[in-house]
């Protein structure tokens, strides 16, 4: 066997082996950082994830609002459109694997002037062109696979958007309820301080109180009225924000509820950290985009290999339109060709390096998304017990400040304390009540954050 033949044979073997390469196998659990076997706050969770976390709050209005938002929200509708677009990209990418057939009718007219007279030539044609690239190495298939992974990622994005919207509606809803309760607290504070102001004014008119005491209490009333105005503004702001999430016009049609915030549901089982990667839709979407990047790299590498194309053309041509259907005028040809890129100015090699860089980019994005998912769960689990302890302490503070306020009123009437001490007792009561409402709402929002972090179903 000659040396030239050996060289040719070696080249053929290399081409075949290169054409058989596929994208590397990926494991969603293969991360560049160690994953804990158990959540750090696992002792605080005892109940399994509910089929629908919205239902666990036992609030029919909240459930109705979430369902309304999932149907009408414009951002979700946009996400649906992106899924449709991604699916059509799969059709477009896969169309190259199928034969392409085109019909190209034509008409040509020419005139020739000569000494013996003018002559006109007419020609009608009805041609069919056929083209089919045989995807021997799987280059087109790899591109189609990339589009399919992107479509699956778009579907995961939609699921993530659903969860995020449901969580946002629930959180704004509880903020709206809290703002109404804060309004009630502020209204009561204005009422109580106005009573004290009337008492001081009466004592001042009788010469029993100083002008400074009256000024101080009137200042305190004004501050309470400012807090009331702020609370009422929060109610209308959050109400309009909630309506926007529901795709309603942001008017003032939402009715005031004036009821207590619900108690947070019982603690839940978060499962194992390793299970999170297969449950969180945003993590799954990031992983599918990594698979898509691998497939694009595979397609770019196989662009270096020969392309085998089958082409054919056929049809009829005649000076008379009525003769186009004459089978004797039919002509056709078939050809098979092979195109091997030899010199492209570095374009193909550049596309390979470009896709390698994109694979690295998407891989690190996946690592970041996964790591952030673990952080969100650990953070929400840790906050659960801290917030419960804070709520308990603030509930005790509300009881103590309420008792001290009543005692301060009696002591001031007996002349045992100064006006500043009395006013401080009212401010302490208001602050304790307001802080208690805030931490109650934070407990609810943290539970929603935990459901979202775990990828719980709506």
N, C-alpha and C positions, 0 to 999 in steps of 0.2 A: 504494500500500500504506500503510495507516494506521500511525501511530507505535505504537499498542497491539499491532498484529499483529507489528511488527518486534521489539518487546520480547519477546512470547511466543516468536517464532521464535528469538531469541537465547538465551532460557532453555533451549529444547529442545536447541539445538546444544551449549550448555555442558554440559547433563546427559549427552548422548550422548558427548561428548568425555571427560568425567570418567569415565563408565562404561567407556571403552575403556582407561583407564590400567592398567598392571600394575606389579608390583614391579620395582625396578631390577635390572639385570643385575649380577651379582657375579663377580669374578675372585679366586680364592683366592690368586693371586700379588700382588694389589694390597695391599701392606702400607705402613704409615706409616713404615717404617724401611728403609734400604738393605740388601739381602741380598748377601753376598759371592759372587763367582763360583766360588771354590774354598774348601774348608776350610783353615783356617790351618795345620793339622798334616797336610796331604795327603801329605807325603813319607813319613809313617810307615806308610802302608797300601798293601798290594800285592795282596791277594787279594779276590775278590768275596764278597758275602754268601752264606752257605750257605743251602740250602733249609730247613734246620732247624738253628738255632744250638745247640740242646741236644745234637745228635749230634756236634758238633765237639769236645766234651770227652772223647769216647770212654769214657764211664762208663755201663755198662748200668744200674746201680742208680739213678743220677741220672735217666736217661731214663725208667725205669719209674716213678719217683716223680713226675716232671713229668706224665706221662700219667695217672697215678692222680689227681693233684690236679685236672687239667683235667676229669676225669669227675665227681669226688665233691665238690669244694669247694663249700661252701654259699653263699659270696659269688657264685660264678659262676652257681649255680642261681638266685639272686635276680636276677642280671642277665638271665638268660633270661626270667624272669617279667616283668621290666620291658619286654623286647622284645615279648612277647605283649600286654601292656597297651597299649603304644604302637600296635601294629597294630590293636587293637580301637578305639582312639581314631580311627584313620583311617576305620574303618567307621562310627563314630558321626558323625564330621564329614561324611562323604559321604552319609549317609542323608537329609539335608535336601534334597539335589538330586532325590530320588525322590518320587513320589506317596505320600501317607500315606492309608491306608484303615482305617477303624475300624468295628466292628460294635457297636451299642449296643441290645440288646433291653431292653424295659421292660414293666412292669405297673403299672397304677394302679387303685385301688379307692376308691369314695366312696359315701357313704350320705346320702340326703336324706329327712328326716322332714317330713311335712306333715299337714294335717287329713284327707286321704283315705288316709293310710297311708305307710309307709316304702318307699322304693325304693333299690335298690342298683345302682350303675353300675360296670362293669368295662371296662377297656380294655387290650388287649395291643398291643405294637408291636415291630417288627423293623426297625430303621433302620440304614442304612449312611451314614457320613460320609466324604467324600473331600476331601483338601486337598493342593494342590501349588503351591509357590512356584516360579515360573519364574525361574531364575537367569540373568536377561538380562545383568546386568553382571559376573557372575563373582564375586560376593561370597562365596557359599557355596563355590565352587570354590577360592577363595583360602584359606579356612579349612581345607578338606580338604588343600590343598597344604602348609599349615603342619604339619598332623598327619602327613603323609607324610614330610616332612623330619625331624620329631622321631623318627619310627619308624626312619628310616635312621641318625639320630644315636645312637639307643639300640643299634642293631646295631654301630655303630662303638665305642660304649662297651664292649660285650661283648668285642669283639676286643682292645681296650686292656686290659680286665680280664684276659683270657687271657694276654696278654704279661706283664702286671705280676705275675700269680700265678706263671707259669713262672719269671720272673726271681727272685721272692722265694723260691720253693722252692729254686732252684739256689744262691742266695746263703746261705740258712740251712744248706743241705746242706754247703757248703764251710766255713762257720763251725763246723759240727758236727764235720767232719773235723779242722779245725785245733785245736779244743778237745781232741780225743782225742790229737793229736800233742803239744799243749802238756802234756797229762797225762803222756805218756811222758817228755818232757823234765824235768818236775817230779819224776817218780818217780826218774829217774836222778840228778837233782841231790840229792834226799834221800839216796839210796844213797851217792853219793860223799861228801857232807858227813858222813854218819854214819861212814863209814870214817875220815875225817879226825878226827872227834870221838873215835873209839876210839883213834886214834893219839895224840892229845893227852892223853886220859885216862891212857893207859899211861905216857906220858912224865911226866905230873903225879904219878902214883903212885910213880914212881921218883925224883921230885924234879928232873926235867930240864926241866920246864915250869912256868910261873907259874900261879897260880889264875886270873889275869885271862885268860890265853890259853884256858883251859878254858871260862870263862864266855862268852867271845866266840864260840867255836866252837859251844857249845851254843845260844846265841842264834841263830846263823846256821842251825843245823839246824831250830830252831823256825820261823824265817821261811820256810825251804824247805818245811816241812810245811804251813804256812798257804797258800803258793802252790799246793801240790798239792791241797789241799782246794778252793781256788777253781777250779782247772782242772777237777776232777771235778764241781763244781757247774755249771760252764758246759756240760759235756757233757750232763748230764741236762736242763738248762734248754733248750738248743738242740734236743735230741732231742724234747722235748715240744712245742716250738714247731713243729718240722717235722711232727710227727704231726697237729697241729691244722690246718696248711695242707692236709694230705692228707685231712682229715675223719675221722681216726681218733681213738679215745679216747686222750688223752695219758698213756700209761703208760710203763713202762721196757722195752718189748718190742723197741725198736730195738737191734740188735746193734752192738757196738763193731767198727770196721773196722780201725783201726790200720794204715793204709797212707799212703804219701806223697800229698800233694796233686798233682793232675795239672798238667802244664805248660799254660800258656795256649795256645790255638790260635794259628796263624799270624795275622799282621796281615791286615786286610781292607780292601776298598775301600768307602769310605763314600758314593761317588757325589757328585752335585752338591748343594749346599745347596737349590737350587730344587726338587729332586726330593723332598725331605723332606716338603713340605706334602701331597703326594699319597700318601705311604707311612705316615705316622704316623696311627694310627686316632684318637687323641685330638684331633689337629689337624683331621682330617676331620670329626669329630663337632662340634667348635666351629664349623666353617664351615657345616655343615648347620643348626645352630641359628640361625646368622645368617640363612640363607635362610628358615627358618621364621618368624623375627621380621619379615622383610620381607613375607612373605605375610600375617601377621596385621595388619600396618599397612595393607596393601592392602585387606583385608577391612573394617577399621574405616573407611577412607576411603569405601568403596563403600556403607557403611551409611547415608550421607547421601542416596543415590539412591532413587528410587521402587522399591517392591516390588510386583511383579505377581503376584497369587495367583489360582489357579483353584480354586473350591470347588464341591462338589456334595453333595447329600443325597438319599436315597431310601429307600424301604422300604414297609412295609404296616402298617396299624393296624386292629384289629377288636375288638369286645367278646367275640368267641369265639376261643379259641386255634386251633381247627381252621380258621378262615377266613383265617389269616395268609397261607396259600399261594394264596389266591384272587387271580389277576392283576388283577381289577377293583378290588382294594383298594390297588394299588400307586400311590404318588405320588412324585414326584421334582422336583428343581429344580437348576439349574446357574447359577453366577454367576462372573463374572470381576471382580476388584477391583484397584485401584491405591492404594497407601498411600505418601504422600510425607511424610517427617518435616518438620515446620515448627518446632516448639518442643519441646525435650526438656530444658530447664533446663541446657543445656550438657553433657549426658551424652555425646552422640555426639562433640562436639568434644574433650571431655576424654579419651575413649577413643582418639582419634587422637593427641593429645599424649602420652598414656600409652604408646602403642605406639611412637611416635617415640623416646621416652626409652629404651624397652626395646631398640630397634634400636641406639641408640648404646651402650647397656650391653653388648649381646652382641657388637657389632663390636669394642669395646675388649677384651672378654674373648678374642675370637679373636686379636687382635693379641698379647695377653699370652701365650696358649698357644703361638702360633707362635714368638715370641721366646724363650720358655723352652725350646722344642724345639731351637732352634739352639744355645742355651747348653749344654744337656746334651750334645749331640754334640761341640761344641768342647772342653768341659771333659773329657769322657772320652778324646778323642783326645790332648789335651795330657797327661793323666795317664798315658797308656800308656807313653810313652818315659821319663817321670820315674820311674815305679814300676819299670820294667825297670832303670834305672840304680841305683836304690836297692837292688833285690834283688841286683844284682851286687856292690855295695859290702858289703852285709850278709853275703853268702856268703863274701866274703874276710874279713870280721870274725870270722865263726864259725871259720874255719880258723886265724886268728891267735890268737884267745882260747883255742882248744883247745890250741894249741902252747904258749902262755904259761902255761896252767894246769899242764900237765905239767912245764914248767920250774920253776914256782913250787913244786910239790910237792918236787921234787929239791932246790931251793935251801933250802927250809925244813928238810928233813931234814939238810942240811949245815950248818945254822945261819947261812945267809947272808942270810936275810930274816926279818922279823917276821911274826907270825901274821896281822896285818891285811892285809899284802900277799898272803898266801896266800888269805885269805877273799875279798879283792877279785878275785882271779883267777877264783875259782869264780863269783862274782856276775857278772862280766863275761861268762863263758862262757854262763851261763844267760840273761842279758839278750840276748846276741847271737843265741843259738838261738831264743829266743822272738820277737825282733823279725824274724828271717828268716822264721819261719813266718807271722807277721802280714802281712808284705809279699807273700809268696807268695799268701796268700788275698786280699789287696787287689788283686793283679794279676788274679786270676780274677773277683772281684766287679766290677772296673772293666770287664773285657771283657763281662760280662753287662750292665752298665749301658750300654755302648756299643751292644750288640745291641738293647737296649730302646729307647735313644734314637733309633736308626735305624729302628725299627719292623720289625726282622727277624722272620721267621716262626718259630714254635715247631716 
